[in-house]
Amino acid sequence: GPNRITLYRRAILDYWAENEETLGDIVTHVLIHEIGHHFGLSDDDMERIEEAAEQAAAG
């Protein structure tokens, strides 16, 4: 299987420019979802992982 995740800078920057999320939050979201899809996680599983990441980042 693939051993690399490609982040498309232009798409991420375009999204960032149009939304109020931080760049770090957007990249975290993309990475969690790409890795989650690779391992067959559900959307609910990925949402829980994102929430845990946000809590960890908040301290």
Short mmCIF file of the C-alpha atoms (twelve columns), coordinates in Angstrom:
data_MODEL
# 
_entry.id   MODEL 
# 
loop_
_atom_site.group_PDB 
_atom_site.id 
_atom_site.type_symbol 
_atom_site.label_atom_id 
_atom_site.label_alt_id 
_atom_site.label_comp_id 
_atom_site.label_asym_id 
_atom_site.label_seq_id 
_atom_site.Cartn_x 
_atom_site.Cartn_y 
_atom_site.Cartn_z 
_atom_site.pdbx_PDB_model_num 
ATOM 1  C CA . GLY A 1  0.000   0.000  0.000  1 
ATOM 2  C CA . PRO A 2  0.955   3.640  -0.123 1 
ATOM 3  C CA . ASN A 3  3.569   4.865  2.323  1 
ATOM 4  C CA . ARG A 4  3.166   8.555  1.590  1 
ATOM 5  C CA . ILE A 5  0.508   11.206 2.034  1 
ATOM 6  C CA . THR A 6  0.636   14.141 -0.348 1 
ATOM 7  C CA . LEU A 7  -0.695  17.461 0.917  1 
ATOM 8  C CA . TYR A 8  -1.744  19.757 -1.893 1 
ATOM 9  C CA . ARG A 9  -0.550  23.194 -0.818 1 
ATOM 10 C CA . ARG A 10 -2.724  25.243 -3.156 1 
ATOM 11 C CA . ALA A 11 -5.942  23.478 -2.151 1 
ATOM 12 C CA . ILE A 12 -5.099  23.795 1.541  1 
ATOM 13 C CA . LEU A 13 -4.161  27.479 1.233  1 
ATOM 14 C CA . ASP A 14 -7.314  28.224 -0.789 1 
ATOM 15 C CA . TYR A 15 -9.443  26.562 1.894  1 
ATOM 16 C CA . TRP A 16 -7.532  28.416 4.636  1 
ATOM 17 C CA . ALA A 17 -8.117  31.767 2.912  1 
ATOM 18 C CA . GLU A 18 -11.881 31.168 2.793  1 
ATOM 19 C CA . ASN A 19 -12.398 29.801 6.316  1 
ATOM 20 C CA . GLU A 20 -11.622 30.809 9.880  1 
ATOM 21 C CA . GLU A 21 -9.745  27.634 10.832 1 
ATOM 22 C CA . THR A 22 -6.037  27.796 11.562 1 
ATOM 23 C CA . LEU A 23 -3.652  26.313 9.049  1 
ATOM 24 C CA . GLY A 24 -2.554  23.790 11.676 1 
ATOM 25 C CA . ASP A 25 -6.148  22.671 12.261 1 
ATOM 26 C CA . ILE A 26 -6.699  22.194 8.526  1 
ATOM 27 C CA . VAL A 27 -3.530  20.133 8.096  1 
ATOM 28 C CA . THR A 28 -4.400  18.058 11.176 1 
ATOM 29 C CA . HIS A 29 -7.871  17.382 9.751  1 
ATOM 30 C CA . VAL A 30 -6.497  16.320 6.366  1 
ATOM 31 C CA . LEU A 31 -3.878  14.030 7.913  1 
ATOM 32 C CA . ILE A 32 -6.321  12.378 10.317 1 
ATOM 33 C CA . HIS A 33 -8.787  11.739 7.502  1 
ATOM 34 C CA . GLU A 34 -6.233  10.418 5.023  1 
ATOM 35 C CA . ILE A 35 -4.681  8.102  7.604  1 
ATOM 36 C CA . GLY A 36 -8.131  7.137  8.880  1 
ATOM 37 C CA . HIS A 37 -9.364  6.218  5.395  1 
ATOM 38 C CA . HIS A 38 -6.234  4.136  4.852  1 
ATOM 39 C CA . PHE A 39 -6.979  2.126  7.998  1 
ATOM 40 C CA . GLY A 40 -10.725 1.921  7.359  1 
ATOM 41 C CA . LEU A 41 -11.820 4.125  10.252 1 
ATOM 42 C CA . SER A 42 -15.362 5.462  10.315 1 
ATOM 43 C CA . ASP A 43 -16.147 9.175  10.170 1 
ATOM 44 C CA . ASP A 44 -17.195 8.948  13.836 1 
ATOM 45 C CA . ASP A 45 -13.824 7.407  14.747 1 
ATOM 46 C CA . MET A 46 -11.975 10.173 12.918 1 
ATOM 47 C CA . GLU A 47 -14.122 12.836 14.561 1 
ATOM 48 C CA . ARG A 48 -13.205 11.450 18.002 1 
ATOM 49 C CA . ILE A 49 -9.514  11.468 17.045 1 
ATOM 50 C CA . GLU A 50 -9.799  15.094 15.898 1 
ATOM 51 C CA . GLU A 51 -11.499 16.079 19.157 1 
ATOM 52 C CA . ALA A 52 -8.740  14.365 21.156 1 
ATOM 53 C CA . ALA A 53 -6.090  16.173 19.078 1 
ATOM 54 C CA . GLU A 54 -7.791  19.520 19.731 1 
ATOM 55 C CA . GLN A 55 -7.913  18.820 23.474 1 
ATOM 56 C CA . ALA A 56 -4.251  17.784 23.510 1 
ATOM 57 C CA . ALA A 57 -3.268  20.950 21.626 1 
ATOM 58 C CA . ALA A 58 -5.231  23.083 24.086 1 
ATOM 59 C CA . GLY A 59 -3.232  21.609 26.949 1 
# 
